[in-house]
Amino acid sequence: MVSTLYSPYCSCSYSHPFSLQSRRSSVPLSFKSPSVPLSFKNTHRSIKSATSDQYHEKHERNEKRYKIKVSFIGNRKNIPTSLREAILEAEEATKSYEGKHLILALDYSGRFDILQACKSLAEKAKNGLIQTEDIDEKLLENELMTKCSEFPNPDLLIRTSGEQRISNFFLWQSAYTELYFPTVLWPEFGKAEYLEALTWYQHRERRFGQRV
């Protein structure tokens, strides 16, 4: 099983039925595409439809196979109240689901994620919950928004359209991530392109900062 993450303006992380042998049991991937306007209104509609009774009735026969846990990361303060309510509803309705995990990033940036994690640690130190000398990479990672994921650090980041930058996305999490930049645009990125990316990844030598 491969965990993937895709980001136009919002981003999604979800389990995908492709397997790839690596040092881990599954390989977290990250998709990154150029910014595409995505209105909060359309996002709200999508979230509501995915959690509605009508939706679940329609897919009741495949419930056990397709149940997906939904989580959201990003700055929720800037999101309209109605959308925040839909987010909470979706997270509550799917929190017990296992096997597949969809992560939507709304108003998310890597700098914001690191900043809010540092503020959280500073507040805990101020209140005597932790000592400053106890702060290390593990503690900081536990404050990042991606702590909700089993695989918070992608092994492979895919950004379509040939743009060769990650644009303030997953800055901490991508420290040892392999970066793949296909020239194909996201709408044309299909199964064949996905498998090509996985094949490319298989030929990479992962060293995680160590010398050969």
C-alpha positions as CSV (number, residue, x, y, z in Angstrom):
1,M,0.0,0.0,0.0
2,V,1.2,3.5,-0.8
3,S,0.2,6.6,1.0
4,T,-0.1,9.6,-1.4
5,L,-0.5,13.3,-1.0
6,Y,-1.6,15.8,-3.6
7,S,-1.8,19.6,-3.4
8,P,-3.3,22.0,-5.9
9,Y,-4.6,24.7,-3.6
10,C,-5.7,22.2,-1.0
11,S,-3.9,18.9,-0.7
12,C,-5.0,15.3,0.0
13,S,-3.2,12.4,1.4
14,Y,-4.8,9.0,1.0
15,S,-3.9,5.3,0.8
16,H,-3.5,4.1,-2.8
17,P,-3.7,0.5,-4.0
18,F,-0.1,0.3,-5.4
19,S,2.6,-1.5,-3.5
20,L,6.3,-0.8,-3.5
21,Q,9.0,-2.5,-1.5
22,S,11.2,-0.2,0.5
23,R,12.7,0.0,4.0
24,R,9.2,0.6,5.2
25,S,6.1,-1.4,4.8
26,S,4.6,1.3,2.7
27,V,6.0,4.3,0.9
28,P,4.5,7.8,1.7
29,L,4.3,9.8,-1.5
30,S,3.6,13.5,-2.0
31,F,2.0,15.1,-5.0
32,K,2.6,18.8,-5.6
33,S,1.0,20.6,-8.5
34,P,0.9,24.3,-9.4
35,S,-1.7,26.4,-7.6
36,V,-5.2,26.0,-8.9
37,P,-7.9,28.3,-7.7
38,L,-10.2,26.3,-5.3
39,S,-13.0,28.2,-3.7
40,F,-14.1,27.5,-0.1
41,K,-17.6,27.2,-1.5
42,N,-16.7,24.3,-3.8
43,T,-14.6,22.7,-1.0
44,H,-17.5,23.0,1.4
45,R,-19.8,21.3,-1.1
46,S,-17.4,18.5,-1.7
47,I,-17.0,17.8,2.1
48,K,-20.7,18.0,2.7
49,S,-21.5,15.6,-0.1
50,A,-18.9,13.1,1.0
51,T,-20.4,13.0,4.5
52,S,-24.1,13.1,3.7
53,D,-26.5,10.3,4.3
54,Q,-27.3,10.1,0.6
55,Y,-23.7,9.5,-0.2
56,H,-23.3,6.8,2.4
57,E,-26.6,5.1,1.2
58,K,-25.3,5.2,-2.4
59,H,-22.1,3.5,-1.4
60,E,-23.4,1.2,1.3
61,R,-22.6,-2.0,-0.5
62,N,-18.9,-0.9,-0.7
63,E,-18.7,0.6,2.8
64,K,-16.3,-1.9,4.3
65,R,-14.0,-1.6,1.4
66,Y,-14.0,2.1,0.9
67,K,-14.3,3.6,4.4
68,I,-11.8,6.4,4.6
69,K,-10.7,8.4,7.6
70,V,-10.7,12.1,6.9
71,S,-8.3,14.7,8.5
72,F,-7.7,18.3,7.8
73,I,-4.5,20.3,8.3
74,G,-3.9,24.1,7.9
75,N,-5.0,27.4,9.5
76,R,-8.6,26.9,10.3
77,K,-9.0,30.4,11.6
78,N,-9.2,31.8,8.1
79,I,-11.8,29.2,7.0
80,P,-15.5,30.2,7.0
81,T,-17.5,29.0,9.9
82,S,-19.8,26.8,7.8
83,L,-16.7,25.1,6.3
84,R,-15.2,24.5,9.7
85,E,-18.4,22.9,10.8
86,A,-18.3,20.6,7.8
87,I,-14.7,19.7,8.5
88,L,-15.5,18.8,12.1
89,E,-18.4,16.8,11.0
90,A,-16.3,14.8,8.5
91,E,-13.5,14.2,11.0
92,E,-16.0,13.0,13.6
93,A,-17.9,10.8,11.3
94,T,-14.8,9.0,10.0
95,K,-12.4,9.0,13.0
96,S,-12.9,5.3,13.6
97,Y,-12.2,4.2,10.1
98,E,-9.0,2.3,9.4
99,G,-7.0,1.3,6.4
100,K,-7.3,4.4,4.3
101,H,-6.6,8.0,5.4
102,L,-7.4,11.1,3.4
103,I,-5.7,14.3,4.6
104,L,-6.9,17.6,3.1
105,A,-4.6,20.7,3.5
106,L,-6.6,23.9,3.5
107,D,-4.8,27.2,3.9
108,Y,-1.7,25.2,4.7
109,S,2.0,26.2,4.4
110,G,5.2,24.6,5.6
111,R,6.3,27.8,7.4
112,F,3.0,28.1,9.1
113,D,3.2,24.5,10.3
114,I,6.7,24.9,11.7
115,L,5.7,28.2,13.4
116,Q,2.6,26.9,15.1
117,A,4.7,23.9,16.3
118,C,7.3,26.2,17.8
119,K,4.6,28.3,19.5
120,S,3.0,25.2,21.0
121,L,6.4,24.0,22.4
122,A,7.1,27.5,23.8
123,E,3.7,27.6,25.5
124,K,4.3,24.1,27.0
125,A,7.7,25.2,28.3
126,K,6.2,28.4,29.7
127,N,3.6,26.4,31.6
128,G,6.3,24.0,32.9
129,L,5.0,21.0,31.0
130,I,8.4,20.5,29.3
131,Q,11.9,21.8,29.8
132,T,13.6,23.7,27.0
133,E,16.5,21.2,27.0
134,D,14.0,18.5,26.3
135,I,13.0,20.0,23.0
136,D,14.4,17.9,20.1
137,E,13.3,16.9,16.6
138,K,10.9,14.2,17.9
139,L,9.1,16.7,20.1
140,L,8.8,19.2,17.3
141,E,7.5,16.6,14.9
142,N,4.8,15.7,17.4
143,E,3.6,19.3,17.2
144,L,3.4,19.5,13.4
145,M,0.0,19.1,11.9
146,T,1.0,16.0,10.0
147,K,1.2,14.1,13.3
148,C,-2.3,12.9,12.4
149,S,-0.7,10.7,9.7
150,E,1.0,7.3,10.2
151,F,3.6,8.4,7.6
152,P,4.1,12.2,8.1
153,N,7.4,12.3,6.2
154,P,7.0,11.6,2.4
155,D,9.6,9.4,0.8
156,L,8.6,10.7,-2.7
157,L,7.3,14.1,-3.6
158,I,5.8,14.5,-7.1
159,R,5.2,18.0,-8.5
160,T,3.6,18.0,-11.9
161,S,4.0,20.5,-14.8
162,G,7.8,20.6,-14.6
163,E,7.9,23.2,-11.8
164,Q,11.1,22.4,-9.8
165,R,10.3,23.8,-6.4
166,I,8.1,22.8,-3.4
167,S,6.7,26.3,-2.8
168,N,6.5,26.4,1.0
169,F,4.9,22.9,1.2
170,F,6.0,20.3,3.8
171,L,9.3,22.0,4.5
172,W,10.2,20.0,7.6
173,Q,8.6,16.8,6.4
174,S,10.5,16.8,3.1
175,A,14.0,16.9,4.5
176,Y,15.0,13.5,3.0
177,T,12.3,13.3,0.4
178,E,13.0,12.3,-3.1
179,L,11.8,15.0,-5.5
180,Y,10.2,14.0,-8.8
181,F,9.2,16.7,-11.4
182,P,7.3,15.3,-14.4
183,T,6.4,17.7,-17.1
184,V,2.9,16.4,-17.5
185,L,0.1,18.6,-16.1
186,W,-1.9,17.3,-13.2
187,P,-5.1,16.5,-15.1
188,E,-3.2,14.2,-17.4
189,F,-1.3,12.5,-14.5
190,G,-2.8,9.0,-14.5
191,K,-1.9,5.5,-13.6
192,A,0.9,5.1,-16.2
193,E,2.6,8.3,-15.0
194,Y,2.2,7.2,-11.4
195,L,3.8,3.9,-12.1
196,E,6.6,5.7,-13.9
197,A,7.2,7.8,-10.8
198,L,7.3,4.7,-8.6
199,T,9.8,3.0,-11.0
200,W,12.0,6.1,-10.9
201,Y,11.8,6.0,-7.1
202,Q,12.9,2.4,-7.0
203,H,16.2,3.3,-8.6
204,R,17.0,6.0,-6.1
205,E,19.5,5.3,-3.4
206,R,18.1,6.5,-0.1
207,R,20.8,7.6,2.4
208,F,18.9,9.9,4.8
209,G,21.9,12.2,5.2
210,Q,24.5,9.5,5.6
211,R,27.5,9.0,3.3
212,V,27.7,6.1,0.9
